[in-house]
């Protein structure tokens, strides 16, 4: 049941049997139906979630327009980390793009795990560092790279994104209009 999650955590560090036996029962299993909210703007994000299967979309709404900033895939941690850590209302929404299985890890359980085992503090730090690096790389790519280069990077890292994610979400993540993405795709097809 927890095989994917354990492998994911072991990317960061090894956990003892005692630590796993403590941690795994603290998780809540949840199935989200397509379009169901995982986190809703204005509500407190009391948990982060590990996606065992499915996809989730991370987006803001401004002036009645949605701005997709990230797609969460299986074997990734998802949540509004700022709301989670600061205990403030979320500024964004996260919804399931398809039926999704997620394991929830609540803030209070995290604090208790930090107090009980040093390993969990280290795991939290390593996950936070990887999120920071991802955010820094994304910010830099918007300054350094063209939309076409960002698109090429995206599909080289996640080729399944094209088949599973609507183009309007992909164009939003690239910071361009859907029409511009269509032109980029046509140009790339022509140059093959």
SETOR-263676 format. One record per atom (N, C-alpha, C): residue number from 1; residue in one letter; atom name; x, y, z. Coordinates in nm, 2 decimals. Each point is the difference from the previous one (the first is absolute). Layout:
REM residues N
- i; aa; at; u; v; w
- NUM; A; CA; X; Y; Z
...
REM end
This chain:
REM residues 192
- i; aa; at; u; v; w
- 1; X; N; 0.08; -0.12; 0.00
- 1; X; CA; -0.08; 0.12; 0.00
- 1; X; C; 0.09; 0.13; 0.00
- 2; X; N; 0.10; 0.00; 0.08
- 2; X; CA; 0.09; 0.12; 0.01
- 2; X; C; 0.13; -0.01; -0.08
- 3; X; N; 0.01; -0.10; -0.09
- 3; X; CA; 0.13; -0.03; -0.07
- 3; X; C; 0.05; 0.13; -0.07
- 4; X; N; -0.08; 0.06; -0.08
- 4; X; CA; 0.04; 0.12; -0.08
- 4; X; C; 0.05; 0.11; 0.10
- 5; X; N; -0.08; 0.02; 0.10
- 5; X; CA; 0.03; 0.11; 0.10
- 5; X; C; 0.14; -0.03; 0.07
- 6; X; N; 0.02; -0.12; 0.04
- 6; X; CA; 0.13; -0.04; 0.07
- 6; X; C; 0.11; 0.02; -0.10
- 7; X; N; -0.01; -0.04; -0.13
- 7; X; CA; 0.11; 0.02; -0.10
- 7; X; C; 0.02; 0.15; -0.02
- 8; X; N; -0.11; 0.08; 0.00
- 8; X; CA; 0.02; 0.15; -0.01
- 8; X; C; 0.08; 0.06; 0.11
- 9; X; N; -0.04; -0.04; 0.12
- 9; X; CA; 0.07; 0.06; 0.12
- 9; X; C; 0.15; -0.05; 0.00
- 10; X; N; 0.02; -0.12; -0.05
- 10; X; CA; 0.14; -0.05; 0.00
- 10; X; C; 0.09; 0.06; -0.10
- 11; X; N; -0.06; 0.08; -0.09
- 11; X; CA; 0.08; 0.09; -0.09
- 11; X; C; 0.07; 0.10; 0.08
- 12; X; N; -0.06; 0.04; 0.11
- 12; X; CA; 0.06; 0.10; 0.09
- 12; X; C; 0.09; -0.05; 0.11
- 13; X; N; -0.05; -0.11; 0.06
- 13; X; CA; 0.08; -0.07; 0.11
- 13; X; C; -0.06; -0.13; 0.03
- 14; X; N; 0.07; -0.08; 0.07
- 14; X; CA; -0.04; -0.13; 0.05
- 14; X; C; -0.07; 0.01; 0.13
- 15; X; N; -0.11; -0.07; 0.02
- 15; X; CA; -0.08; 0.01; 0.12
- 15; X; C; 0.00; -0.14; 0.07
- 16; X; N; 0.02; 0.00; 0.13
- 16; X; CA; 0.00; -0.13; 0.07
- 16; X; C; -0.14; -0.06; 0.00
- 17; X; N; -0.01; -0.13; 0.04
- 17; X; CA; -0.13; -0.06; 0.01
- 17; X; C; -0.08; 0.07; 0.11
- 18; X; N; 0.06; 0.04; 0.11
- 18; X; CA; -0.07; 0.07; 0.11
- 18; X; C; -0.06; 0.13; -0.05
- 19; X; N; 0.08; 0.07; -0.08
- 19; X; CA; -0.05; 0.13; -0.06
- 19; X; C; -0.12; -0.02; -0.09
- 20; X; N; 0.01; -0.10; -0.09
- 20; X; CA; -0.11; -0.03; -0.09
- 20; X; C; -0.12; -0.04; 0.07
- 21; X; N; 0.02; -0.09; 0.10
- 21; X; CA; -0.12; -0.04; 0.08
- 21; X; C; -0.07; 0.11; 0.08
- 22; X; N; 0.08; 0.10; 0.03
- 22; X; CA; -0.06; 0.12; 0.06
- 22; X; C; -0.07; 0.09; -0.10
- 23; X; N; 0.07; 0.02; -0.11
- 23; X; CA; -0.05; 0.09; -0.10
- 23; X; C; -0.13; -0.04; -0.08
- 24; X; N; 0.01; -0.12; -0.05
- 24; X; CA; -0.11; -0.05; -0.09
- 24; X; C; -0.14; 0.00; 0.06
- 25; X; N; -0.02; -0.03; 0.12
- 25; X; CA; -0.13; 0.01; 0.06
- 25; X; C; -0.05; 0.14; 0.02
- 26; X; N; 0.09; 0.10; -0.01
- 26; X; CA; -0.05; 0.14; 0.01
- 26; X; C; -0.06; 0.05; -0.13
- 27; X; N; 0.01; -0.07; -0.11
- 27; X; CA; -0.05; 0.04; -0.13
- 27; X; C; -0.15; -0.03; -0.01
- 28; X; N; -0.07; 0.09; -0.07
- 28; X; CA; -0.14; -0.03; -0.03
- 28; X; C; -0.01; -0.03; -0.15
- 29; X; N; -0.06; -0.11; -0.04
- 29; X; CA; -0.02; -0.04; -0.14
- 29; X; C; -0.13; 0.08; -0.05
- 30; X; N; 0.02; 0.06; -0.12
- 30; X; CA; -0.12; 0.06; -0.05
- 30; X; C; 0.00; -0.02; -0.16
- 31; X; N; -0.12; -0.01; -0.05
- 31; X; CA; -0.02; -0.01; -0.14
- 31; X; C; -0.08; 0.13; -0.04
- 32; X; N; 0.06; 0.07; -0.09
- 32; X; CA; -0.06; 0.12; -0.06
- 32; X; C; -0.06; -0.03; -0.14
- 33; X; N; -0.12; 0.03; -0.02
- 33; X; CA; -0.06; -0.01; -0.13
- 33; X; C; 0.04; 0.11; -0.09
- 34; X; N; -0.01; -0.02; -0.13
- 34; X; CA; 0.04; 0.10; -0.10
- 34; X; C; -0.07; 0.13; 0.03
- 35; X; N; 0.07; 0.11; 0.00
- 35; X; CA; -0.04; 0.14; 0.03
- 35; X; C; -0.03; 0.03; 0.15
- 36; X; N; 0.02; -0.10; 0.09
- 36; X; CA; -0.02; 0.02; 0.14
- 36; X; C; 0.12; 0.08; 0.06
- 37; X; N; -0.03; 0.09; 0.09
- 37; X; CA; 0.10; 0.09; 0.06
- 37; X; C; 0.09; -0.08; 0.10
- 38; X; N; 0.13; 0.02; -0.01
- 38; X; CA; 0.09; -0.05; 0.10
- 38; X; C; 0.02; 0.11; 0.10
- 39; X; N; 0.02; 0.12; -0.05
- 39; X; CA; 0.01; 0.12; 0.08
- 39; X; C; -0.07; 0.11; -0.07
- 40; X; N; -0.08; 0.08; 0.07
- 40; X; CA; -0.08; 0.11; -0.05
- 40; X; C; 0.06; 0.13; 0.05
- 41; X; N; 0.01; 0.10; -0.09
- 41; X; CA; 0.05; 0.14; 0.04
- 41; X; C; -0.09; 0.05; 0.12
- 42; X; N; 0.06; 0.06; 0.10
- 42; X; CA; -0.07; 0.05; 0.11
- 42; X; C; -0.01; -0.09; 0.12
- 43; X; N; 0.02; -0.13; -0.02
- 43; X; CA; 0.00; -0.10; 0.10
- 43; X; C; 0.14; -0.03; 0.05
- 44; X; N; 0.02; -0.04; 0.12
- 44; X; CA; 0.13; -0.04; 0.05
- 44; X; C; 0.04; -0.13; -0.05
- 45; X; N; 0.12; -0.01; -0.04
- 45; X; CA; 0.06; -0.12; -0.05
- 45; X; C; 0.06; -0.08; 0.12
- 46; X; N; -0.08; -0.08; 0.06
- 46; X; CA; 0.05; -0.07; 0.12
- 46; X; C; 0.08; -0.13; -0.03
- 47; X; N; 0.02; -0.03; -0.13
- 47; X; CA; 0.08; -0.12; -0.04
- 47; X; C; 0.07; 0.03; -0.13
- 48; X; N; 0.10; -0.09; -0.02
- 48; X; CA; 0.06; -0.02; -0.13
- 48; X; C; -0.04; -0.14; -0.04
- 49; X; N; 0.01; -0.03; -0.13
- 49; X; CA; -0.03; -0.13; -0.04
- 49; X; C; 0.10; -0.07; -0.10
- 50; X; N; 0.01; -0.12; 0.02
- 50; X; CA; 0.08; -0.08; -0.09
- 50; X; C; -0.09; -0.06; -0.11
- 51; X; N; 0.03; 0.02; -0.13
- 51; X; CA; -0.09; -0.05; -0.10
- 51; X; C; 0.05; -0.14; -0.04
- 52; X; N; -0.08; -0.10; 0.03
- 52; X; CA; 0.03; -0.14; -0.03
- 52; X; C; -0.04; -0.03; -0.15
- 53; X; N; -0.11; 0.06; -0.04
- 53; X; CA; -0.04; -0.02; -0.14
- 53; X; C; -0.09; 0.12; -0.04
- 54; X; N; -0.01; 0.04; -0.12
- 54; X; CA; -0.08; 0.11; -0.05
- 54; X; C; 0.08; 0.13; -0.02
- 55; X; N; -0.07; 0.11; -0.03
- 55; X; CA; 0.06; 0.13; -0.03
- 55; X; C; -0.08; 0.11; 0.07
- 56; X; N; 0.07; 0.10; 0.04
- 56; X; CA; -0.06; 0.12; 0.06
- 56; X; C; 0.05; 0.12; -0.06
- 57; X; N; -0.08; 0.10; 0.00
- 57; X; CA; 0.03; 0.13; -0.06
- 57; X; C; 0.01; 0.11; 0.11
- 58; X; N; 0.10; 0.08; 0.00
- 58; X; CA; 0.03; 0.11; 0.09
- 58; X; C; -0.03; 0.13; -0.07
- 59; X; N; -0.09; 0.08; 0.05
- 59; X; CA; -0.03; 0.12; -0.08
- 59; X; C; -0.06; 0.11; 0.09
- 60; X; N; 0.02; 0.12; -0.05
- 60; X; CA; -0.06; 0.12; 0.06
- 60; X; C; -0.11; 0.05; -0.08
- 61; X; N; -0.09; 0.08; 0.06
- 61; X; CA; -0.11; 0.06; -0.08
- 61; X; C; 0.02; 0.15; 0.03
- 62; X; N; 0.01; 0.08; -0.11
- 62; X; CA; 0.01; 0.15; 0.01
- 62; X; C; -0.10; 0.05; -0.11
- 63; X; N; -0.08; 0.10; 0.04
- 63; X; CA; -0.09; 0.07; -0.09
- 63; X; C; -0.07; -0.11; -0.09
- 64; X; N; -0.05; -0.10; 0.07
- 64; X; CA; -0.08; -0.10; -0.07
- 64; X; C; 0.08; -0.09; -0.10
- 65; X; N; 0.13; 0.01; 0.01
- 65; X; CA; 0.08; -0.08; -0.09
- 65; X; C; 0.09; -0.09; 0.08
- 66; X; N; 0.01; -0.13; -0.05
- 66; X; CA; 0.08; -0.09; 0.07
- 66; X; C; 0.14; 0.00; -0.06
- 67; X; N; 0.10; -0.02; 0.10
- 67; X; CA; 0.14; 0.00; -0.04
- 67; X; C; 0.07; -0.12; 0.05
- 68; X; N; 0.01; -0.10; -0.08
- 68; X; CA; 0.07; -0.13; 0.04
- 68; X; C; 0.14; 0.02; 0.02
- 69; X; N; 0.06; -0.04; 0.11
- 69; X; CA; 0.14; 0.02; 0.02
- 69; X; C; 0.08; -0.14; 0.01
- 70; X; N; -0.08; -0.10; 0.03
- 70; X; CA; 0.07; -0.13; 0.02
- 70; X; C; -0.10; -0.12; -0.02
- 71; X; N; 0.05; -0.11; -0.05
- 71; X; CA; -0.08; -0.12; 0.00
- 71; X; C; 0.08; -0.10; 0.09
- 72; X; N; -0.07; -0.06; 0.09
- 72; X; CA; 0.06; -0.10; 0.09
- 72; X; C; -0.03; -0.14; -0.06
- 73; X; N; 0.10; -0.08; -0.01
- 73; X; CA; 0.00; -0.13; -0.05
- 73; X; C; 0.01; -0.10; 0.11
- 74; X; N; -0.02; -0.13; -0.04
- 74; X; CA; 0.02; -0.11; 0.10
- 74; X; C; 0.14; 0.01; 0.06
- 75; X; N; 0.02; -0.04; 0.12
- 75; X; CA; 0.13; -0.01; 0.07
- 75; X; C; 0.05; 0.14; 0.03
- 76; X; N; -0.09; 0.10; 0.01
- 76; X; CA; 0.04; 0.14; 0.04
- 76; X; C; -0.08; 0.04; 0.12
- 77; X; N; 0.06; 0.09; 0.08
- 77; X; CA; -0.08; 0.06; 0.11
- 77; X; C; -0.07; 0.12; -0.05
- 78; X; N; -0.12; 0.02; 0.04
- 78; X; CA; -0.08; 0.11; -0.04
- 78; X; C; -0.06; 0.08; 0.12
- 79; X; N; -0.01; 0.13; -0.02
- 79; X; CA; -0.07; 0.08; 0.10
- 79; X; C; 0.04; 0.14; -0.02
- 80; X; N; -0.07; 0.09; 0.08
- 80; X; CA; 0.04; 0.14; 0.01
- 80; X; C; 0.09; 0.01; 0.12
- 81; X; N; 0.13; -0.02; -0.03
- 81; X; CA; 0.10; -0.01; 0.11
- 81; X; C; 0.00; 0.13; 0.09
- 82; X; N; -0.02; 0.11; -0.06
- 82; X; CA; 0.00; 0.13; 0.08
- 82; X; C; -0.11; 0.00; 0.10
- 83; X; N; -0.12; -0.03; -0.05
- 83; X; CA; -0.12; -0.01; 0.09
- 83; X; C; 0.03; -0.11; 0.11
- 84; X; N; 0.05; -0.11; -0.04
- 84; X; CA; 0.03; -0.11; 0.09
- 84; X; C; 0.09; 0.04; 0.11
- 85; X; N; 0.11; 0.06; -0.03
- 85; X; CA; 0.10; 0.04; 0.09
- 85; X; C; -0.04; 0.12; 0.09
- 86; X; N; -0.06; 0.10; -0.06
- 86; X; CA; -0.03; 0.12; 0.07
- 86; X; C; -0.14; 0.00; 0.07
- 87; X; N; -0.08; -0.11; -0.03
- 87; X; CA; -0.13; -0.01; 0.06
- 87; X; C; -0.09; 0.12; -0.04
- 88; X; N; 0.01; 0.04; -0.13
- 88; X; CA; -0.08; 0.10; -0.05
- 88; X; C; -0.09; -0.05; -0.11
- 89; X; N; -0.11; 0.07; -0.04
- 89; X; CA; -0.08; -0.05; -0.11
- 89; X; C; 0.08; -0.01; -0.13
- 90; X; N; -0.04; -0.10; -0.08
- 90; X; CA; 0.07; -0.02; -0.13
- 90; X; C; -0.04; 0.11; -0.09
- 91; X; N; 0.09; 0.03; -0.09
- 91; X; CA; -0.02; 0.10; -0.11
- 91; X; C; -0.03; -0.07; -0.13
- 92; X; N; 0.00; -0.13; -0.01
- 92; X; CA; -0.01; -0.07; -0.12
- 92; X; C; -0.10; -0.11; 0.01
- 93; X; N; -0.02; -0.07; -0.11
- 93; X; CA; -0.09; -0.12; 0.00
- 93; X; C; 0.09; -0.11; -0.05
- 94; X; N; -0.04; -0.12; 0.04
- 94; X; CA; 0.06; -0.12; -0.05
- 94; X; C; -0.12; -0.10; -0.02
- 95; X; N; -0.02; -0.04; -0.13
- 95; X; CA; -0.11; -0.10; -0.03
- 95; X; C; 0.06; -0.12; -0.07
- 96; X; N; -0.08; -0.11; 0.01
- 96; X; CA; 0.04; -0.12; -0.07
- 96; X; C; -0.04; 0.01; -0.15
- 97; X; N; 0.09; -0.03; -0.09
- 97; X; CA; -0.02; 0.00; -0.14
- 97; X; C; -0.06; -0.13; -0.05
- 98; X; N; 0.02; -0.10; 0.08
- 98; X; CA; -0.06; -0.13; -0.02
- 98; X; C; -0.02; -0.07; 0.14
- 99; X; N; -0.06; -0.11; 0.01
- 99; X; CA; -0.01; -0.06; 0.13
- 99; X; C; 0.14; -0.02; 0.06
- 100; X; N; 0.02; 0.04; 0.12
- 100; X; CA; 0.13; 0.00; 0.06
- 100; X; C; 0.00; -0.06; 0.14
- 101; X; N; 0.10; -0.08; 0.02
- 101; X; CA; 0.03; -0.06; 0.14
- 101; X; C; 0.11; 0.08; 0.06
- 102; X; N; -0.03; 0.05; 0.12
- 102; X; CA; 0.10; 0.08; 0.07
- 102; X; C; 0.00; -0.04; 0.15
- 103; X; N; 0.12; 0.01; 0.06
- 103; X; CA; 0.02; -0.02; 0.14
- 103; X; C; 0.02; 0.13; 0.07
- 104; X; N; -0.08; 0.04; 0.09
- 104; X; CA; 0.01; 0.13; 0.07
- 104; X; C; 0.09; -0.01; 0.12
- 105; X; N; 0.08; 0.10; 0.02
- 105; X; CA; 0.09; 0.01; 0.12
- 105; X; C; -0.03; 0.13; 0.06
- 106; X; N; -0.06; 0.00; 0.12
- 106; X; CA; -0.05; 0.12; 0.06
- 106; X; C; 0.11; 0.07; 0.08
- 107; X; N; -0.02; 0.13; 0.01
- 107; X; CA; 0.10; 0.09; 0.06
- 107; X; C; 0.03; -0.04; 0.15
- 108; X; N; -0.10; -0.03; 0.08
- 108; X; CA; 0.03; -0.05; 0.13
- 108; X; C; 0.08; -0.13; 0.01
- 109; X; N; -0.03; -0.09; -0.09
- 109; X; CA; 0.07; -0.12; 0.00
- 109; X; C; 0.15; 0.02; -0.04
- 110; X; N; 0.02; 0.10; -0.09
- 110; X; CA; 0.13; 0.03; -0.04
- 110; X; C; 0.08; 0.06; 0.12
- 111; X; N; -0.06; 0.08; 0.07
- 111; X; CA; 0.07; 0.06; 0.12
- 111; X; C; 0.04; -0.11; 0.10
- 112; X; N; -0.10; -0.09; 0.02
- 112; X; CA; 0.03; -0.11; 0.10
- 112; X; C; 0.12; -0.09; -0.06
- 113; X; N; -0.01; -0.02; -0.13
- 113; X; CA; 0.11; -0.08; -0.06
- 113; X; C; 0.13; 0.07; 0.01
- 114; X; N; 0.01; 0.13; -0.02
- 114; X; CA; 0.12; 0.08; 0.02
- 114; X; C; 0.05; -0.02; 0.14
- 115; X; N; -0.09; 0.01; 0.10
- 115; X; CA; 0.05; -0.01; 0.14
- 115; X; C; 0.05; -0.14; 0.03
- 116; X; N; -0.06; -0.10; -0.06
- 116; X; CA; 0.03; -0.14; 0.04
- 116; X; C; 0.13; -0.05; -0.07
- 117; X; N; 0.01; 0.03; -0.13
- 117; X; CA; 0.12; -0.06; -0.07
- 117; X; C; 0.06; 0.11; -0.08
- 118; X; N; 0.13; 0.01; 0.01
- 118; X; CA; 0.08; 0.10; -0.07
- 118; X; C; -0.01; -0.02; -0.15
- 119; X; N; -0.02; -0.13; -0.04
- 119; X; CA; -0.01; -0.03; -0.14
- 119; X; C; -0.11; 0.08; -0.07
- 120; X; N; -0.11; 0.02; 0.07
- 120; X; CA; -0.11; 0.07; -0.07
- 120; X; C; 0.03; 0.15; -0.02
- 121; X; N; 0.08; 0.06; 0.09
- 121; X; CA; 0.04; 0.14; -0.02
- 121; X; C; 0.09; 0.00; -0.12
- 122; X; N; 0.09; -0.09; -0.02
- 122; X; CA; 0.09; -0.01; -0.11
- 122; X; C; -0.09; -0.02; -0.13
- 123; X; N; -0.09; -0.09; 0.00
- 123; X; CA; -0.09; -0.02; -0.11
- 123; X; C; -0.07; 0.12; -0.04
- 124; X; N; -0.06; 0.07; 0.10
- 124; X; CA; -0.07; 0.13; -0.03
- 124; X; C; 0.09; 0.10; -0.07
- 125; X; N; 0.12; 0.01; 0.06
- 125; X; CA; 0.10; 0.10; -0.06
- 125; X; C; 0.04; -0.04; -0.14
- 126; X; N; 0.02; -0.13; -0.03
- 126; X; CA; 0.04; -0.04; -0.13
- 126; X; C; -0.11; 0.02; -0.10
- 127; X; N; -0.13; -0.03; 0.04
- 127; X; CA; -0.11; 0.03; -0.09
- 127; X; C; -0.02; 0.15; -0.03
- 128; X; N; 0.02; 0.08; 0.11
- 128; X; CA; -0.01; 0.15; -0.02
- 128; X; C; 0.11; 0.05; -0.09
- 129; X; N; 0.12; -0.06; 0.01
- 129; X; CA; 0.11; 0.04; -0.09
- 129; X; C; -0.03; -0.03; -0.14
- 130; X; N; -0.06; -0.12; -0.02
- 130; X; CA; -0.03; -0.04; -0.14
- 130; X; C; -0.11; 0.09; -0.06
- 131; X; N; -0.10; 0.04; 0.08
- 131; X; CA; -0.10; 0.09; -0.04
- 131; X; C; 0.06; 0.14; -0.04
- 132; X; N; 0.09; 0.05; 0.09
- 132; X; CA; 0.07; 0.12; -0.03
- 132; X; C; 0.07; 0.00; -0.13
- 133; X; N; 0.08; -0.11; -0.02
- 133; X; CA; 0.08; -0.01; -0.12
- 133; X; C; -0.09; 0.00; -0.13
- 134; X; N; -0.11; -0.07; 0.01
- 134; X; CA; -0.10; -0.01; -0.11
- 134; X; C; -0.06; 0.14; -0.03
- 135; X; N; -0.03; 0.07; 0.11
- 135; X; CA; -0.06; 0.14; -0.02
- 135; X; C; 0.10; 0.10; -0.06
- 136; X; N; 0.13; -0.01; 0.05
- 136; X; CA; 0.11; 0.08; -0.05
- 136; X; C; 0.02; -0.03; -0.14
- 137; X; N; 0.01; -0.12; -0.04
- 137; X; CA; 0.02; -0.04; -0.14
- 137; X; C; -0.12; 0.05; -0.09
- 138; X; N; -0.12; -0.01; 0.05
- 138; X; CA; -0.11; 0.05; -0.08
- 138; X; C; 0.00; 0.15; -0.02
- 139; X; N; 0.04; 0.07; 0.11
- 139; X; CA; 0.01; 0.15; -0.01
- 139; X; C; 0.11; 0.04; -0.10
- 140; X; N; 0.11; -0.07; 0.01
- 140; X; CA; 0.11; 0.03; -0.09
- 140; X; C; -0.04; -0.02; -0.15
- 141; X; N; -0.07; -0.11; -0.02
- 141; X; CA; -0.04; -0.04; -0.14
- 141; X; C; -0.09; 0.11; -0.06
- 142; X; N; -0.08; 0.06; 0.08
- 142; X; CA; -0.08; 0.11; -0.05
- 142; X; C; 0.08; 0.12; -0.05
- 143; X; N; 0.11; 0.02; 0.06
- 143; X; CA; 0.09; 0.11; -0.03
- 143; X; C; 0.10; -0.03; -0.11
- 144; X; N; 0.05; -0.12; 0.00
- 144; X; CA; 0.11; -0.04; -0.09
- 144; X; C; -0.05; -0.07; -0.13
- 145; X; N; -0.11; -0.07; 0.01
- 145; X; CA; -0.04; -0.08; -0.12
- 145; X; C; -0.12; 0.05; -0.07
- 146; X; N; -0.01; -0.03; -0.12
- 146; X; CA; -0.12; 0.04; -0.08
- 146; X; C; -0.11; -0.10; 0.03
- 147; X; N; -0.13; 0.04; -0.03
- 147; X; CA; -0.11; -0.10; 0.02
- 147; X; C; 0.02; -0.13; -0.07
- 148; X; N; 0.06; 0.00; -0.12
- 148; X; CA; 0.03; -0.12; -0.07
- 148; X; C; 0.10; -0.09; 0.08
- 149; X; N; 0.10; 0.06; 0.05
- 149; X; CA; 0.10; -0.07; 0.08
- 149; X; C; -0.06; -0.06; 0.12
- 150; X; N; -0.09; 0.08; 0.07
- 150; X; CA; -0.07; -0.05; 0.12
- 150; X; C; -0.09; -0.12; -0.04
- 151; X; N; -0.06; 0.01; -0.11
- 151; X; CA; -0.09; -0.11; -0.04
- 151; X; C; 0.08; -0.13; -0.03
- 152; X; N; 0.11; 0.02; -0.07
- 152; X; CA; 0.09; -0.11; -0.03
- 152; X; C; 0.05; -0.07; 0.13
- 153; X; N; 0.04; 0.09; 0.09
- 153; X; CA; 0.05; -0.06; 0.14
- 153; X; C; -0.12; -0.08; 0.06
- 154; X; N; -0.12; 0.06; 0.00
- 154; X; CA; -0.11; -0.06; 0.06
- 154; X; C; -0.03; -0.14; -0.06
- 155; X; N; 0.00; -0.01; -0.13
- 155; X; CA; -0.04; -0.13; -0.06
- 155; X; C; 0.12; -0.10; 0.01
- 156; X; N; 0.12; 0.05; 0.01
- 156; X; CA; 0.11; -0.09; 0.02
- 156; X; C; 0.01; -0.06; 0.14
- 157; X; N; -0.04; 0.08; 0.10
- 157; X; CA; -0.01; -0.05; 0.13
- 157; X; C; -0.12; -0.09; 0.03
- 158; X; N; -0.12; 0.04; -0.06
- 158; X; CA; -0.13; -0.07; 0.02
- 158; X; C; -0.07; -0.02; -0.13
- 159; X; N; 0.05; -0.09; -0.09
- 159; X; CA; -0.07; -0.02; -0.13
- 159; X; C; -0.15; -0.03; 0.01
- 160; X; N; -0.04; -0.07; 0.11
- 160; X; CA; -0.14; -0.03; 0.01
- 160; X; C; -0.09; 0.12; 0.03
- 161; X; N; 0.06; 0.11; 0.02
- 161; X; CA; -0.08; 0.12; 0.03
- 161; X; C; -0.09; 0.04; -0.12
- 162; X; N; 0.05; -0.02; -0.12
- 162; X; CA; -0.07; 0.03; -0.12
- 162; X; C; -0.13; -0.08; -0.02
- 163; X; N; 0.01; -0.13; 0.04
- 163; X; CA; -0.12; -0.09; -0.02
- 163; X; C; -0.10; 0.02; 0.11
- 164; X; N; 0.05; 0.04; 0.12
- 164; X; CA; -0.09; 0.00; 0.12
- 164; X; C; -0.05; 0.13; 0.04
- 165; X; N; 0.06; 0.11; -0.04
- 165; X; CA; -0.03; 0.13; 0.05
- 165; X; C; -0.06; 0.09; -0.11
- 166; X; N; -0.11; 0.07; 0.02
- 166; X; CA; -0.05; 0.09; -0.10
- 166; X; C; 0.10; 0.11; -0.04
- 167; X; N; 0.00; 0.03; -0.12
- 167; X; CA; 0.10; 0.10; -0.05
- 167; X; C; -0.02; 0.14; 0.07
- 168; X; N; -0.12; 0.03; 0.04
- 168; X; CA; -0.02; 0.13; 0.06
- 168; X; C; 0.08; 0.01; 0.14
- 169; X; N; 0.01; -0.12; 0.06
- 169; X; CA; 0.08; 0.00; 0.13
- 169; X; C; 0.15; 0.00; -0.03
- 170; X; N; 0.04; -0.06; -0.11
- 170; X; CA; 0.14; 0.00; -0.03
- 170; X; C; 0.04; 0.14; -0.04
- 171; X; N; -0.08; 0.07; -0.09
- 171; X; CA; 0.04; 0.13; -0.04
- 171; X; C; 0.00; 0.10; 0.12
- 172; X; N; -0.09; -0.02; 0.10
- 172; X; CA; 0.00; 0.08; 0.12
- 172; X; C; 0.13; -0.02; 0.08
- 173; X; N; 0.04; -0.13; 0.01
- 173; X; CA; 0.13; -0.02; 0.07
- 173; X; C; 0.12; 0.06; -0.07
- 174; X; N; -0.01; 0.01; -0.13
- 174; X; CA; 0.11; 0.06; -0.08
- 174; X; C; -0.01; 0.15; 0.00
- 175; X; N; -0.11; 0.06; 0.05
- 175; X; CA; -0.02; 0.14; 0.00
- 175; X; C; -0.03; 0.06; -0.13
- 176; X; N; -0.07; -0.08; -0.09
- 176; X; CA; -0.04; 0.05; -0.13
- 176; X; C; -0.14; -0.03; -0.03
- 177; X; N; -0.06; 0.05; -0.10
- 177; X; CA; -0.13; -0.03; -0.05
- 177; X; C; -0.01; -0.13; -0.07
- 178; X; N; -0.12; -0.07; 0.00
- 178; X; CA; -0.01; -0.13; -0.07
- 178; X; C; 0.04; 0.02; -0.15
- 179; X; N; -0.04; 0.11; -0.06
- 179; X; CA; 0.04; 0.02; -0.14
- 179; X; C; 0.15; 0.00; -0.02
- 180; X; N; 0.07; 0.06; 0.09
- 180; X; CA; 0.15; 0.00; -0.02
- 180; X; C; 0.05; -0.14; 0.02
- 181; X; N; -0.05; -0.08; 0.09
- 181; X; CA; 0.04; -0.14; 0.01
- 181; X; C; -0.03; -0.08; -0.12
- 182; X; N; -0.11; 0.03; -0.06
- 182; X; CA; -0.04; -0.07; -0.13
- 182; X; C; 0.10; 0.03; -0.11
- 183; X; N; 0.04; 0.13; -0.01
- 183; X; CA; 0.11; 0.04; -0.10
- 183; X; C; 0.13; -0.07; 0.03
- 184; X; N; 0.04; -0.01; 0.13
- 184; X; CA; 0.12; -0.06; 0.03
- 184; X; C; 0.00; -0.15; -0.04
- 185; X; N; -0.11; -0.06; 0.03
- 185; X; CA; -0.02; -0.15; -0.03
- 185; X; C; 0.01; -0.02; -0.15
- 186; X; N; -0.07; 0.09; -0.08
- 186; X; CA; 0.00; -0.01; -0.15
- 186; X; C; 0.14; 0.01; -0.05
- 187; X; N; 0.07; 0.10; 0.05
- 187; X; CA; 0.14; 0.03; -0.04
- 187; X; C; 0.09; -0.12; 0.03
- 188; X; N; -0.02; -0.06; 0.11
- 188; X; CA; 0.08; -0.12; 0.04
- 188; X; C; -0.03; -0.12; -0.09
- 189; X; N; -0.13; -0.02; -0.03
- 189; X; CA; -0.03; -0.11; -0.09
- 189; X; C; 0.05; 0.02; -0.14
- 190; X; N; 0.00; 0.13; -0.05
- 190; X; CA; 0.06; 0.03; -0.13
- 190; X; C; 0.15; -0.02; -0.01
- 191; X; N; 0.07; 0.02; 0.11
- 191; X; CA; 0.14; -0.01; 0.01
- 191; X; C; 0.05; -0.14; 0.02
- 192; X; N; -0.09; -0.09; 0.02
- 192; X; CA; 0.04; -0.14; 0.02
- 192; X; C; 0.05; -0.07; -0.12
REM end
